[in-house]
Amino acid sequence: MESYQIVEWGAPLERRDYPDPEPRGTEVLLKVDACGVCHSDLHIWDGYFDLGDGNRITLADRGVQLPFTMGHEIIGEVAAIGPEADGVAIGDKRIAYPWIGCGDCGVCKRGEELLCMTPVTLGTRRAGGYADHVIVPHPRYLVDYEGVPTELACTYACSGLTAYSALRKTAHLGEDDHLLIIGAGGVGLNAVHFAPAVVKGKVIVADVDGTKLGAARQAGAAETVDNSQPEALASIMELTGGGAAAAIDFVGMPATGKFGIDALRKGGTMVSVGLYGGSLPLSTVLLPLKMLNIHGSYVGTLEEMHELMALVKDGRVPPLPIEVRPLDQANSALNDLRAGNVLGRVVLKP
C-alpha cells in the first residue's frame, strides 16, 4: 500500500509503503479511486487548530500519532471485506462517510456520531485516503453514488456534506428573505450550488477574491460583495433592506464572523462553519436585543449524507469545479490550497 503521510507536523508529506491492510470483523477495505483535498487538511497537517488568544487544540494531545495519513473525502472500490461485513460486495463502488464515532457511547447509539467524544474519523483520527487503500469500519458508512462522476462524488463526503448541513440550518427562510454566504471557496461554492434545492431565500455571496465572486455569480448567486471593502456592510444592508435573515460563515476568521453577525437583521441566524482560527468578541447586549440565533455547524450526519446524494443523483445540484492531480502531488495541492489558488476542489488519484 502506497501512502503519503505526515511524518512531522507541518513538514512535507512523505511517501511510505506498507502491506495492504486486511479487514477484520465488520471492516471493509476500499481500493481508493480518488480523495479530495480539504482546507481542514491544512490544520491537520500543521497539527493544531487555532482557538484564538494564543490557545490551540493539538492533534497530538488527542492521541494522533505520526506517521499519519490524511484524507477524508474518500471514494473507492470494495477490495476485501471482513467476515462480519454484510450488505456490500467486492467490486462495489462507494463513497466512504468519514465522520465516524466510537459506536459504543450514548450519542453514537442514538445515531448522533458527530457528538462522540472519542471519534475514529477517517483522515483525522485514523488512516485516511491519501493512499491507495483505506479501511472503513463498517459497511453502513459506505454510500452509493451511481451516476455521479467519481472525482466529483468524493467531494460530497465533506465539502458537499458540510455545505448541505449548514444550509439546512437556514431552511426556515422565506422567498423574500436573504441568505449571506461568506466565503466562496470549495465549501462555500458548493453551498451556492445547493442553495436552490434547500433554501427559499435569495443568496448573496461575500468574498475578497474576484475570481471566486465571479464563480459564485455563475453558480447562481443573486448578488456578490467584496467584504474587504469599507462599504461592504452598507451594501449588504441596502441589498437586503435592513439585514440578512441568515448568514453562513465558511471562512471562520474573526473578521468574517463579525461581518456575518453585523449583517443580520433582528431575529437573524448566524451559522459558523469555517475553521480558519481566532476568537470573536460578542456583545452580550446585542444578542438579546437583536434576538440573534448562533449555530456551530460541523460537517453533517450520515442521514444528511444520504439526503445530499439523493439530491445529487436526482440532478438537482450543479457540479463543483474539480481539478484532478496524481497522489504524488499531494504536497503541491496543499500548498496551493493554503495560498488561496484553488477554485472549487482539488482531487487526488492514486
C-alpha positions as CSV (number, residue, x, y, z in Angstrom):
1,M,0.0,0.0,0.0
2,E,1.3,3.4,-1.0
3,S,0.6,6.3,1.4
4,Y,1.6,10.0,1.6
5,Q,1.9,10.7,5.3
6,I,2.6,13.4,7.8
7,V,5.9,12.4,9.4
8,E,6.5,15.7,11.2
9,W,3.8,18.3,11.9
10,G,3.9,21.0,9.1
11,A,6.7,19.3,7.2
12,P,6.2,17.9,3.6
13,L,4.3,14.7,3.4
14,E,6.5,11.6,2.7
15,R,5.6,8.5,0.7
16,R,5.6,5.4,2.8
17,D,4.9,1.8,1.6
18,Y,3.1,-0.8,3.7
19,P,1.5,-4.2,3.2
20,D,-2.2,-3.9,2.1
21,P,-4.3,-3.9,5.3
22,E,-6.6,-6.9,5.9
23,P,-10.2,-6.1,7.0
24,R,-11.3,-7.7,10.3
25,G,-14.8,-8.2,11.8
26,T,-17.2,-5.7,10.1
27,E,-14.4,-3.8,8.3
28,V,-14.2,-3.1,4.6
29,L,-11.1,-2.5,2.5
30,L,-11.5,0.1,-0.2
31,K,-9.1,0.5,-3.1
32,V,-9.0,4.3,-3.3
33,D,-10.1,5.8,-6.6
34,A,-10.0,9.4,-5.5
35,C,-9.6,11.6,-2.4
36,G,-10.5,15.3,-2.2
37,V,-8.1,17.9,-0.6
38,C,-9.9,19.8,2.1
39,H,-9.0,23.1,3.8
40,S,-9.2,21.3,7.2
41,D,-6.3,19.1,5.9
42,L,-4.1,22.2,6.3
43,H,-4.9,22.3,10.1
44,I,-4.4,18.6,10.4
45,W,-1.1,18.9,8.5
46,D,0.0,21.7,10.9
47,G,-1.1,19.6,13.9
48,Y,-3.4,22.1,15.5
49,F,-6.5,24.3,15.3
50,D,-6.2,27.9,16.4
51,L,-8.7,28.8,19.1
52,G,-7.6,32.4,19.4
53,D,-5.9,34.3,22.2
54,G,-2.8,32.0,22.0
55,N,-4.8,28.9,22.6
56,R,-4.7,25.7,20.4
57,I,-6.2,22.3,20.1
58,T,-3.4,19.9,19.0
59,L,-3.9,16.5,17.4
60,A,-1.1,15.0,19.4
61,D,-3.0,15.8,22.6
62,R,-5.9,14.0,21.1
63,G,-3.9,10.8,20.5
64,V,-3.0,11.2,16.8
65,Q,0.4,9.6,16.4
66,L,2.9,10.1,13.5
67,P,3.3,9.0,10.8
68,F,-0.3,9.7,9.9
69,T,-2.3,9.5,6.6
70,M,-4.7,12.4,6.0
71,G,-7.7,12.5,3.5
72,H,-11.4,12.3,4.4
73,E,-13.1,12.8,1.1
74,I,-12.6,9.2,0.0
75,I,-14.2,7.1,-2.7
76,G,-13.2,3.7,-3.9
77,E,-13.9,0.1,-4.9
78,V,-14.5,-2.6,-2.3
79,A,-11.4,-4.8,-2.5
80,A,-12.0,-7.1,0.5
81,I,-14.5,-7.5,3.4
82,G,-14.2,-8.7,6.9
83,P,-16.1,-11.9,8.0
84,E,-18.8,-9.9,9.7
85,A,-19.3,-7.3,7.0
86,D,-22.8,-7.6,5.4
87,G,-24.6,-5.6,2.7
88,V,-21.6,-4.9,0.5
89,A,-19.8,-7.0,-2.2
90,I,-16.3,-6.9,-3.7
91,G,-16.3,-4.6,-6.7
92,D,-18.9,-2.2,-5.3
93,K,-18.1,1.5,-5.8
94,R,-18.8,3.6,-2.8
95,I,-18.1,6.9,-1.0
96,A,-16.8,6.5,2.5
97,Y,-18.7,8.6,5.0
98,P,-15.7,9.6,7.3
99,W,-17.4,11.2,10.4
100,I,-17.5,8.1,12.5
101,G,-17.9,7.8,16.3
102,C,-16.8,5.1,18.7
103,G,-20.1,3.3,18.2
104,D,-20.4,2.4,21.9
105,C,-21.3,5.7,23.8
106,G,-24.8,7.1,24.3
107,V,-24.7,9.6,21.5
108,C,-23.4,7.1,19.0
109,K,-26.2,4.6,19.9
110,R,-28.7,7.5,19.3
111,G,-27.2,8.0,15.9
112,E,-25.5,11.3,16.8
113,E,-22.0,10.2,16.0
114,L,-20.9,13.8,15.3
115,L,-21.2,14.4,19.1
116,C,-19.0,11.5,20.1
117,M,-16.1,12.4,22.4
118,T,-13.8,9.7,21.1
119,P,-14.3,9.7,17.3
120,V,-12.5,7.5,14.9
121,T,-12.9,9.8,11.9
122,L,-11.2,8.7,8.7
123,G,-8.3,11.0,7.8
124,T,-8.3,12.9,11.1
125,R,-8.1,10.2,13.8
126,R,-7.4,7.0,11.8
127,A,-5.7,6.5,8.4
128,G,-7.4,8.3,5.5
129,G,-7.4,8.5,1.8
130,Y,-4.0,10.0,0.8
131,A,-3.2,6.4,0.0
132,D,-4.3,3.7,-2.5
133,H,-6.2,1.6,0.2
134,V,-8.1,2.5,3.3
135,I,-10.1,0.6,5.9
136,V,-13.7,1.6,6.6
137,P,-15.0,0.2,10.0
138,H,-18.5,-0.9,8.8
139,P,-20.5,-1.2,5.6
140,R,-23.1,1.3,6.9
141,Y,-20.5,4.1,6.2
142,L,-20.4,3.2,2.5
143,V,-22.7,5.4,0.4
144,D,-23.8,4.7,-3.2
145,Y,-23.1,7.3,-5.9
146,E,-24.3,5.6,-9.0
147,G,-24.5,8.0,-11.9
148,V,-22.2,10.7,-10.4
149,P,-18.6,11.1,-11.7
150,T,-16.1,9.6,-9.3
151,E,-13.9,12.6,-8.9
152,L,-16.9,14.8,-8.1
153,A,-18.6,12.3,-5.8
154,C,-15.8,12.0,-3.4
155,T,-16.0,15.8,-2.5
156,Y,-19.5,15.3,-1.2
157,A,-18.1,13.4,1.8
158,C,-17.0,16.7,3.3
159,S,-17.2,19.8,1.1
160,G,-20.7,18.9,-0.1
161,L,-22.0,17.5,3.2
162,T,-20.7,20.4,5.2
163,A,-22.4,22.9,2.9
164,Y,-25.6,20.9,2.9
165,S,-25.8,20.6,6.7
166,A,-25.1,24.3,7.2
167,L,-27.8,25.2,4.7
168,R,-30.3,23.0,6.4
169,K,-29.9,25.2,9.5
170,T,-31.3,28.1,7.5
171,A,-34.1,26.2,5.7
172,H,-36.7,28.3,7.6
173,L,-36.1,31.3,5.3
174,G,-38.9,32.5,3.1
175,E,-38.7,33.5,-0.6
176,D,-38.3,37.2,0.3
177,D,-35.5,36.6,2.8
178,H,-31.8,36.9,2.1
179,L,-29.0,34.4,2.9
180,L,-25.5,35.7,3.1
181,I,-22.8,33.2,2.3
182,I,-19.3,34.3,3.4
183,G,-16.5,32.6,1.5
184,A,-16.7,31.1,-2.0
185,G,-14.0,28.5,-1.7
186,G,-14.7,24.8,-2.1
187,V,-17.4,24.6,0.6
188,G,-18.9,28.0,0.1
189,L,-19.2,27.5,-3.6
190,N,-20.9,24.1,-3.0
191,A,-23.4,25.9,-0.8
192,V,-24.2,28.3,-3.6
193,H,-24.8,25.3,-5.9
194,F,-27.0,23.5,-3.3
195,A,-29.0,26.5,-2.0
196,P,-31.8,26.4,-4.6
197,A,-32.6,22.9,-3.5
198,V,-32.5,23.6,0.2
199,V,-33.3,27.3,0.9
200,K,-36.0,29.5,-0.5
201,G,-34.2,32.8,0.2
202,K,-32.1,34.9,-2.2
203,V,-28.4,34.2,-1.9
204,I,-25.7,36.9,-1.5
205,V,-22.1,35.8,-1.5
206,A,-19.2,37.7,0.1
207,D,-15.5,37.1,-0.6
208,V,-12.3,39.0,-1.1
209,D,-11.3,37.2,-4.3
210,G,-12.8,38.5,-7.5
211,T,-12.4,35.2,-9.3
212,K,-14.3,33.3,-6.6
213,L,-17.0,36.0,-6.7
214,G,-17.3,35.5,-10.4
215,A,-17.7,31.8,-9.9
216,A,-20.4,32.4,-7.3
217,R,-22.3,34.6,-9.8
218,Q,-22.0,31.9,-12.4
219,A,-23.3,29.4,-9.8
220,G,-26.5,31.4,-9.3
221,A,-25.8,34.0,-6.5
222,A,-28.2,36.9,-6.8
223,E,-25.6,39.4,-5.6
224,T,-21.9,39.4,-4.6
225,V,-20.0,41.7,-2.3
226,D,-16.2,42.1,-1.7
227,N,-16.2,42.1,2.1
228,S,-12.7,43.6,2.3
229,Q,-14.2,46.9,1.1
230,P,-15.2,49.5,3.7
231,E,-18.7,49.9,2.2
232,A,-19.4,46.1,2.2
233,L,-21.7,46.1,5.2
234,A,-23.6,49.1,3.9
235,S,-24.0,47.3,0.6
236,I,-25.5,44.3,2.4
237,M,-27.9,46.4,4.3
238,E,-29.1,48.1,1.1
239,L,-29.4,44.8,-0.8
240,T,-31.4,43.2,1.9
241,G,-33.5,46.1,3.0
242,G,-32.1,46.2,6.6
243,G,-30.1,42.9,7.1
244,A,-29.9,39.3,6.0
245,A,-32.2,36.7,7.6
246,A,-29.3,34.4,7.9
247,A,-25.5,34.3,7.3
248,I,-23.2,31.3,7.0
249,D,-19.5,31.9,7.6
250,F,-17.5,29.3,5.6
251,V,-14.2,31.0,6.5
252,G,-14.1,31.2,10.3
253,M,-11.9,34.3,10.8
254,P,-12.7,36.9,13.4
255,A,-13.3,39.4,10.7
256,T,-15.7,37.2,8.7
257,G,-17.6,36.1,11.8
258,K,-18.1,39.8,12.8
259,F,-19.2,40.7,9.3
260,G,-21.8,38.0,9.3
261,I,-23.2,38.9,12.7
262,D,-23.2,42.6,11.9
263,A,-25.1,41.9,8.6
264,L,-28.0,40.2,10.3
265,R,-31.4,41.7,10.8
266,K,-33.3,41.3,14.0
267,G,-34.1,37.6,14.7
268,G,-31.4,36.6,12.2
269,T,-29.5,33.3,12.3
270,M,-25.7,33.0,12.2
271,V,-24.1,29.7,11.2
272,S,-20.4,29.3,11.8
273,V,-18.6,26.7,9.8
274,G,-15.1,27.7,8.9
275,L,-12.1,26.7,10.9
276,Y,-9.6,29.3,9.9
277,G,-9.0,30.2,13.6
278,G,-9.2,33.0,16.1
279,S,-11.7,34.3,18.6
280,L,-14.7,36.5,18.2
281,P,-15.9,39.0,20.8
282,L,-19.7,39.1,21.1
283,S,-21.9,41.9,22.6
284,T,-23.9,40.3,25.4
285,V,-26.4,43.1,24.9
286,L,-27.0,42.8,21.2
287,L,-27.6,39.1,21.4
288,P,-30.9,39.5,23.2
289,L,-31.7,43.0,21.8
290,K,-31.4,41.7,18.2
291,M,-32.8,38.2,19.2
292,L,-29.9,36.5,17.3
293,N,-29.5,32.8,16.9
294,I,-26.0,31.5,16.6
295,H,-25.2,27.9,15.5
296,G,-22.0,26.0,15.1
297,S,-22.1,23.5,12.2
298,Y,-19.6,20.7,11.8
299,V,-19.8,18.5,8.6
300,G,-23.0,16.5,8.7
301,T,-24.7,13.3,9.8
302,L,-24.9,10.0,7.9
303,E,-28.6,10.7,7.3
304,E,-27.8,14.0,5.8
305,M,-25.2,12.4,3.6
306,H,-27.9,10.1,2.1
307,E,-30.2,13.1,1.7
308,L,-27.5,15.0,-0.2
309,M,-26.6,12.2,-2.5
310,A,-30.3,11.8,-3.4
311,L,-30.4,15.4,-4.5
312,V,-27.2,15.0,-6.5
313,K,-28.3,11.8,-8.2
314,D,-31.7,13.5,-9.0
315,G,-29.8,16.1,-10.9
316,R,-30.7,19.0,-8.6
317,V,-27.1,20.1,-7.7
318,P,-24.8,21.6,-10.4
319,P,-21.2,20.2,-10.2
320,L,-18.4,22.0,-8.4
321,P,-15.2,22.8,-10.5
322,I,-12.8,19.9,-10.0
323,E,-9.1,19.7,-10.7
324,V,-7.6,16.1,-10.7
325,R,-4.0,15.6,-9.7
326,P,-2.0,12.4,-9.1
327,L,-1.5,11.4,-5.5
328,D,2.2,12.2,-5.6
329,Q,1.3,15.9,-6.0
330,A,-0.4,16.0,-2.6
331,N,2.2,18.5,-1.2
332,S,1.7,20.9,-4.1
333,A,-2.1,20.6,-3.8
334,L,-1.9,21.5,-0.1
335,N,0.4,24.4,-0.7
336,D,-1.8,25.8,-3.5
337,L,-4.8,25.5,-1.2
338,R,-3.0,27.4,1.6
339,A,-2.1,30.1,-0.9
340,G,-5.7,30.5,-2.0
341,N,-5.0,29.4,-5.5
342,V,-7.7,26.7,-5.7
343,L,-11.1,27.3,-7.3
344,G,-13.5,24.6,-6.3
345,R,-11.8,21.4,-5.2
346,V,-8.5,19.5,-6.0
347,V,-8.9,15.7,-6.0
348,L,-6.0,13.3,-5.8
349,K,-5.9,10.0,-7.6
350,P,-3.6,7.2,-6.7
